[in-house]
Amino acid sequence: MTEKIQTLRDNAAMRWIALLLLALAMFCAYIFMDILSPIKDLMMRTVEEGGRAWDSTAFGTMQGSETFLNVFVFFLIFAGIILDKMGVRFTAVLSGAVMLVGGLIKYYAISESFFGSGLERWFTDNLNYIPIFDWLGVSPFYRGMPASAKLAGIGFMIFGCGAEMAGITVSRGIVKWFKGRETALAMGSEMALARLGVATCMIFSPYFAKLGGTIDVSRSVAFGVVLLCIALMMFVVYFFMDKKLDSQTGEAEEKDDPFKVSDIGKILSSLGFWLVALLCVLYYSAIFPFQKYAVNMLQCNLTLVEADPTTFWGGSSVTIVQYIVMLLVAICSFASNFSKKQGMKIGLMVLAVVALVVYCYMGYMRGTAETIFAVFPLLAVAITPILGNYVDHKGKAASMLMIGSLLLIICHLTFAFILPMFKGSAAGGTIVAYITILVLGSSFSLVPAALWPSVPKLVDEKIIGSAYALIFWIQNIGLWLFPLLIGKVLDNTNPQLVEAVNNGTLDPAIAATQYDYTWPLVMLACLGVAALLIGIYLKAVDKKKHLGLEEPNIKE
């Protein structure tokens, strides 16, 4: 006898549609988050050349500003309180609106209309010294920082508030719709789709920046702003779905037992919570800041000859074709996880592998670092649902976090020491880069499948939003610090390049592809080592205190 469907949540199709809306919104947010990452070399060019004359320190400081308000003004904590008091749907729409406002400010800062304006003069003369933050050494600005980078940083701060609010809201929304069901699979699938935004950004940001044969980096940011409008629309549609669900279940967005600030103490008193939070900040600090520099790192370590613009490989149409191939890889590999027929499952996987090989070949023929790094999330798309399904039915979340940390260490050390050995060999270097990037992406997939579904096991349901907010806040400390540190380490370990650019003896466009990335990569590998040690300790604590991290989410 078929079970009677009572609410939208009981209907599998409607559950996954709600998930799709949330995932598409985060897909758009992820694109904007890294919209300048693949064009760091273009940003270093002069304004006359279509760039913005930013050095690595300015680039890193601006990129790190995304999480500044979340960390130092404790906005994420307030976001968690808003989420627990106001509910998922209100916070989702609010986060989408905040992201869009920040995106518009960043676009104006990068656009040509900003240059020569009175606002540019004001930012040049001001915000060079902020008493408390400068004294603490955490100021988001510094004397000599380009005015465009300062205003872009302010826009990115506002966007970051909305993006991180959206992150905790989506996590809470998935728990609401999938609790007691395929929670880990849902979270893993959401992140798999959202992270396709990384590949989309890597492919299309340089495409728009170079569109028509003239360089204009503001076009890339405009592309991102359009996607933020779409993200807001996805959240609005989700608002009405979630409202319909509550009307069916009789649940209220505001809890009968309202949130109290004292509830935060319950979260902070949990050793399991702290271990998960520390593992999160260490792991994500070795991934997200790296993404912002990964394309430039490949430009500095690979010997690539960019294709002739008059040929197919150098034209604009190849971008669209390669993106279609990428979508084919993602769709086939993702769909294979849900195929009931063995023949269909194998067929989809074979097609995905063939398409992946074609995609990698196209990236090699195009000879651009951004199209090579765009392969980053593709393996994650294939295996994240598998891992999420495994955690749902078999458990072993803490063990997966340890494996993810180990793979992270291996990949960063490979980038630091093995990849430079292939300098001069275009084919050899590209193969090493592809394999390492794919493994890093698979490592990244272990975290959402294992870590985020573990949080409801550590805290009461009433304060899940605040628990996610606290973890994201701790994570944001690393996401603020390490883009800035990577930029500073790059400049300090490549003083000859910085001096040559400053005295005018070296073109910034040439200098941008000659950095030695060894020490920044070693620093990121050390984060992986620390994450591995905490993962080992977390597994021991779980075994001793029976936190349930190694147990399945779905009780058979």
FENNOR-V845264 format. One record per pair of residues at least 4 apart in sequence whose ideal C-beta (glycine too) atoms are under 6 Angstrom apart, sorted by the first residue. I is the first residue (numbers start at 1). GAP is how many residues later the second one is. Records with the same first field share a line. If there is no record, write none. Layout:
I: GAP ; GAP
This chain:
5: 5 ; 6
6: 4
7: 241 ; 242
8: 6 ; 237
9: 168 ; 236
15: 162
18: 159 ; 223
19: 4 ; 167 ; 171
21: 213 ; 216 ; 217
22: 148 ; 151
23: 167 ; 170 ; 171
24: 210
25: 206 ; 209 ; 210
26: 144 ; 168
27: 166 ; 167 ; 170
28: 199 ; 202 ; 203
29: 134 ; 137 ; 202
30: 164 ; 167 ; 168
31: 166 ; 169 ; 170 ; 193 ; 196
32: 71 ; 192 ; 196
34: 167 ; 257
35: 166 ; 170 ; 185 ; 186 ; 189
37: 254 ; 255
38: 164 ; 167 ; 168 ; 257 ; 332
39: 4 ; 166 ; 167 ; 170 ; 178
40: 19 ; 256
41: 471
42: 9 ; 167 ; 173 ; 175
43: 8 ; 9 ; 11 ; 174
44: 7 ; 10 ; 464 ; 468
45: 4 ; 6 ; 463 ; 464
46: 5 ; 7
50: 165 ; 166
52: 96
54: 4 ; 5 ; 92 ; 95
56: 4 ; 431 ; 434 ; 435
57: 430 ; 431 ; 434
58: 87 ; 88 ; 91
59: 428
60: 423 ; 424 ; 426 ; 427
61: 423
62: 87 ; 90 ; 91
63: 229 ; 420
64: 416 ; 419 ; 420
65: 75 ; 88 ; 91 ; 92
66: 90 ; 94
67: 4 ; 93 ; 409 ; 412 ; 413
68: 4 ; 72 ; 89 ; 412
69: 4 ; 6 ; 88 ; 92
70: 5 ; 6 ; 90 ; 94 ; 406
71: 405 ; 406 ; 409
75: 86
76: 88 ; 393 ; 396 ; 397
77: 392 ; 396
79: 86 ; 390
80: 385 ; 386 ; 389
82: 4 ; 9
83: 8 ; 86 ; 89 ; 382
84: 175 ; 381 ; 382
85: 174
86: 4 ; 5
87: 166
88: 4 ; 81 ; 84 ; 85 ; 88 ; 154
89: 150 ; 153
91: 78
92: 77 ; 143 ; 146
93: 142 ; 146
95: 67 ; 70 ; 71 ; 74
96: 135 ; 136 ; 139
98: 63 ; 64
99: 60 ; 63 ; 64 ; 129
100: 128 ; 132
101: 57
102: 53 ; 56 ; 57
103: 56 ; 122 ; 125
105: 50
106: 46 ; 49 ; 50
107: 4 ; 114 ; 115 ; 118
108: 6
109: 5 ; 39 ; 42 ; 43 ; 46
110: 42 ; 108 ; 111
111: 107
114: 6
115: 5
120: 27
122: 4
123: 24 ; 27 ; 28
124: 23
127: 14 ; 23
128: 15
129: 5
130: 4 ; 9
133: 5 ; 6
134: 5
140: 13
141: 4 ; 9
145: 4 ; 5
148: 4
159: 4
164: 308
168: 300 ; 301 ; 304
171: 281 ; 297
172: 293
174: 4 ; 12 ; 13
175: 4 ; 281
178: 4 ; 5 ; 8
182: 4 ; 210
183: 270 ; 370
184: 4 ; 204 ; 207 ; 208 ; 265 ; 269 ; 369
185: 200 ; 203 ; 204 ; 207
187: 261 ; 265 ; 266
188: 196 ; 197 ; 200 ; 260 ; 261
189: 196
191: 4 ; 257
192: 188 ; 189 ; 192
195: 182 ; 185
196: 134 ; 181
198: 178 ; 179
199: 127 ; 175 ; 178
200: 4
201: 4
202: 168 ; 171 ; 172
203: 120 ; 171
205: 15
206: 4 ; 164
207: 112
208: 11 ; 12 ; 15
209: 8 ; 10 ; 11
210: 5
238: 4
246: 5
255: 207
257: 205
263: 200
267: 6 ; 192 ; 200 ; 203
270: 188
272: 186 ; 275
273: 185
275: 259 ; 263
277: 194 ; 197
278: 256
279: 4 ; 252 ; 255 ; 256
280: 4 ; 191 ; 195
281: 4 ; 193 ; 194 ; 197
282: 245 ; 248 ; 249
283: 164 ; 248
284: 4 ; 191
285: 193 ; 197 ; 242
286: 122 ; 238 ; 241 ; 242
287: 157
288: 191
289: 193 ; 194 ; 197
290: 4 ; 234
292: 191
293: 4 ; 193
294: 79
295: 74 ; 75 ; 78
297: 220
298: 4 ; 71 ; 74 ; 75
299: 70 ; 214
300: 213 ; 215 ; 217
301: 118 ; 119
302: 127
303: 120 ; 121 ; 123
304: 63
305: 62
306: 61 ; 62
307: 4 ; 6 ; 7 ; 59 ; 60
308: 6
309: 5
312: 6
313: 5 ; 52 ; 53
318: 4
322: 40
325: 30 ; 33 ; 34
326: 33
327: 4
328: 27
329: 23 ; 26 ; 27 ; 30 ; 49
330: 4 ; 51
331: 4
332: 16 ; 19 ; 20
333: 19 ; 48 ; 49
334: 47
335: 13
336: 9 ; 12 ; 13
337: 48 ; 49
339: 5 ; 6
360: 74
363: 8 ; 9
364: 66
366: 5
372: 61
375: 62
376: 61 ; 65
377: 4 ; 64
379: 59 ; 62 ; 63
380: 4 ; 61 ; 62 ; 64 ; 65
383: 4 ; 59 ; 62
384: 61 ; 65
387: 62
388: 61
390: 4
391: 6 ; 58 ; 59
392: 161 ; 162
393: 159 ; 161
394: 158
395: 155 ; 156 ; 157
396: 4 ; 154
397: 53 ; 57 ; 152
398: 140 ; 141 ; 144 ; 151 ; 152
400: 46 ; 50
401: 49 ; 134
402: 133
404: 39 ; 42 ; 43
405: 123 ; 126 ; 127 ; 130
406: 126
407: 32 ; 36
408: 35 ; 120
409: 116 ; 119 ; 120
411: 25 ; 28 ; 29
412: 109 ; 112 ; 113
413: 4 ; 112
414: 4 ; 22
415: 4 ; 106
416: 102 ; 105 ; 106
419: 13
422: 6 ; 7 ; 10
425: 4
446: 4
447: 4
448: 4
453: 100
454: 95
455: 12
456: 8
457: 91
459: 4 ; 8
463: 4
476: 4
478: 4
481: 4
485: 4
486: 34
488: 4
489: 4 ; 30 ; 31
490: 25
491: 7
493: 26
494: 21 ; 22
495: 4
497: 14 ; 17
500: 5 ; 6
501: 5 ; 7 ; 10
506: 5
517: 4
541: 4
542: 5 ; 7 ; 8
